Amino acid sequence: MKAFKMLAVGSLTGLLAACASGPTVKGDYDHKADFAQYRTFGYMSPLGTDKAGYSTLLTERLKDATRGQMEMRGYVYSASNPDLLVNFNGKLQQKTQVTEAPPAMGPYYGYRGGFYGGWPGYGWGDTVYQYTEGTLNVDLVDSRRKQLVWEGVAVGEVQNPEMAASAQSVEKAVALIFAKYPFRAGVAAPQLPDKSKP
């Protein structure tokens, strides 16, 4: 059972790369926090993706990907006493979507002109679609205040639970999430997004 759960959590990043339309990605930050004071980062211990008590492959790939994103924004990795602590969390949830069928004699069948209709019970039933929804969070925590200052979240359908959490998929997922992070190291004001980019 634990092996299945680890595979499923590992596929969270696969959902971000496998969705045709992509996941829904959101970010939010503490507007009272002074982001100018943040210049270094490290990782929570233990991380949310290490609930089994040891570091998973997913965790190591998430760490590599977030380190790249943070350093790209001018932050410096520090194993001791960093300004920001990075944490990851992921979950899978079974979802059901029901689409109601059109009425048997509704407007959809108006082309018959009222001369005749379907037999009793004619028409398709409701469409029931069951799927697995995955959520991946990246949190940045003020290490001194122990306060969440930024959260990036990606939510989407897990298309292929057997898909491994490859380094490439993780990198894409984390890049999508960090696209919602508006700060650079040592800068208080959020950077406005580039409207020319999709």
C-alpha positions in Angstrom: 0.0 0.0 0.0 2.8 2.4 0.9 4.5 1.7 -2.5 1.2 2.5 -4.3 0.9 5.8 -2.4 4.4 6.8 -3.2 3.9 6.0 -6.9 0.7 8.0 -6.8 2.3 11.0 -5.1 5.2 10.7 -7.6 2.7 11.0 -10.4 1.5 14.4 -9.1 4.1 16.0 -11.1 3.2 13.9 -14.1 -0.3 15.4 -14.0 1.2 18.8 -14.6 3.0 17.7 -17.8 0.4 15.3 -19.0 -2.7 17.5 -19.0 -3.5 18.7 -22.5 -4.8 22.0 -21.1 -2.4 22.1 -18.2 -3.1 22.4 -14.5 -4.7 25.4 -12.7 -1.9 27.3 -11.0 -2.3 29.9 -8.4 0.0 31.9 -6.1 -0.6 34.2 -3.1 1.7 36.0 -0.7 1.6 37.8 2.7 1.2 41.4 1.8 2.5 42.4 5.2 5.8 40.5 4.9 9.0 42.5 4.0 10.4 40.5 1.1 13.4 42.8 0.9 14.8 40.9 4.0 14.8 37.5 2.2 18.1 36.7 0.5 18.8 33.1 1.4 16.7 29.8 1.4 16.9 26.3 2.7 14.4 23.4 3.1 12.0 22.4 5.9 12.9 19.3 7.8 11.1 17.0 7.3 9.5 18.0 4.1 5.9 17.4 3.4 6.7 14.9 0.7 8.9 12.8 3.1 6.1 11.6 5.4 7.4 8.0 5.2 10.5 9.1 7.2 13.0 9.3 4.4 13.8 11.4 1.4 12.0 10.2 -1.7 13.1 10.6 -5.3 10.2 13.1 -5.8 11.6 15.2 -2.9 15.1 15.3 -4.3 13.8 16.3 -7.7 11.5 19.0 -6.2 14.5 20.3 -4.3 16.7 20.5 -7.4 13.9 22.2 -9.4 13.1 24.8 -6.6 16.8 25.5 -6.0 17.1 26.4 -9.7 14.0 28.6 -9.6 15.2 30.4 -6.4 18.7 30.9 -7.6 17.4 32.3 -10.9 15.7 35.0 -8.7 18.9 35.8 -6.9 18.4 33.8 -3.7 21.4 31.9 -2.2 21.1 28.4 -0.8 22.0 28.2 2.9 21.9 24.9 4.9 22.2 26.9 8.2 20.0 29.7 9.2 18.3 30.6 5.9 15.8 33.5 5.6 13.2 31.3 3.8 12.4 27.7 4.2 10.9 25.8 1.3 8.3 23.1 1.8 6.4 20.8 -0.5 3.0 19.0 -0.1 1.1 16.8 -2.4 -2.2 14.9 -2.3 -4.4 12.8 -4.5 -8.2 12.9 -4.3 -10.8 10.8 -6.2 -13.4 13.0 -7.9 -16.6 12.4 -9.7 -18.1 14.6 -12.4 -21.7 14.1 -13.5 -23.0 15.6 -16.7 -26.8 15.4 -17.0 -28.2 13.9 -20.2 -30.5 16.1 -22.3 -34.3 15.3 -21.9 -35.5 12.6 -24.3 -37.9 14.9 -26.1 -36.1 18.2 -25.5 -35.0 20.8 -28.0 -32.1 18.6 -29.0 -34.5 16.3 -30.8 -36.6 19.1 -32.3 -35.6 18.2 -35.8 -38.3 15.4 -35.7 -40.9 18.2 -35.9 -43.2 16.6 -33.4 -44.4 13.8 -35.8 -42.9 11.1 -33.6 -40.6 10.8 -30.7 -38.3 8.2 -29.2 -39.6 5.1 -27.4 -40.2 5.5 -23.6 -36.9 5.8 -21.9 -35.2 6.9 -25.1 -32.2 9.0 -24.6 -28.8 8.6 -23.0 -28.3 8.5 -19.3 -26.2 10.9 -17.3 -22.5 10.7 -18.0 -20.4 9.9 -14.9 -16.7 10.6 -15.1 -14.5 9.5 -12.3 -10.9 10.8 -12.1 -8.0 11.4 -9.8 -7.2 15.0 -9.0 -3.7 15.9 -7.8 -2.6 19.0 -5.9 1.1 20.1 -5.6 2.0 22.9 -3.2 5.2 24.8 -2.9 5.4 27.0 0.3 7.9 29.6 1.3 8.1 30.1 5.1 9.8 33.0 7.0 12.2 30.9 9.1 12.4 33.4 12.0 8.7 34.0 12.4 7.6 30.5 11.3 5.1 32.1 9.1 4.0 31.2 5.6 4.8 34.2 3.3 4.1 32.7 -0.2 2.2 29.7 -1.5 2.1 28.3 -5.1 -0.5 25.6 -5.9 -1.0 23.5 -9.0 -4.2 21.5 -9.3 -5.0 19.1 -12.2 -6.1 15.7 -13.3 -3.7 12.9 -13.0 -3.7 11.4 -16.5 -1.4 8.5 -16.0 -0.8 7.3 -12.4 1.9 4.9 -13.7 4.0 7.8 -15.1 7.2 8.2 -13.2 8.0 11.5 -11.6 10.8 12.2 -14.0 13.2 15.1 -13.4 11.9 16.8 -16.6 8.2 16.6 -15.4 9.1 18.0 -12.0 11.1 20.8 -13.5 8.1 21.8 -15.7 5.7 21.6 -12.7 7.9 23.7 -10.5 8.5 26.3 -13.2 4.8 26.7 -13.7 4.3 27.3 -10.0 7.2 29.7 -9.7 5.8 31.7 -12.6 3.4 33.0 -10.0 6.1 34.1 -7.6 6.5 37.9 -8.0 9.7 38.6 -6.0 13.5 38.7 -6.4 16.0 38.4 -3.6 16.4 41.5 -1.5 13.6 43.4 -3.4 10.5 44.5 -1.5 8.2 45.3 -4.4 6.6 42.5 -6.4 7.5 42.4 -10.0 4.7 42.9 -12.5 4.1 39.9 -14.8 5.1 40.4 -18.4 1.7 40.7 -20.3 3.3 39.9 -23.6 4.0 36.3 -22.5 1.2 33.7 -22.5 
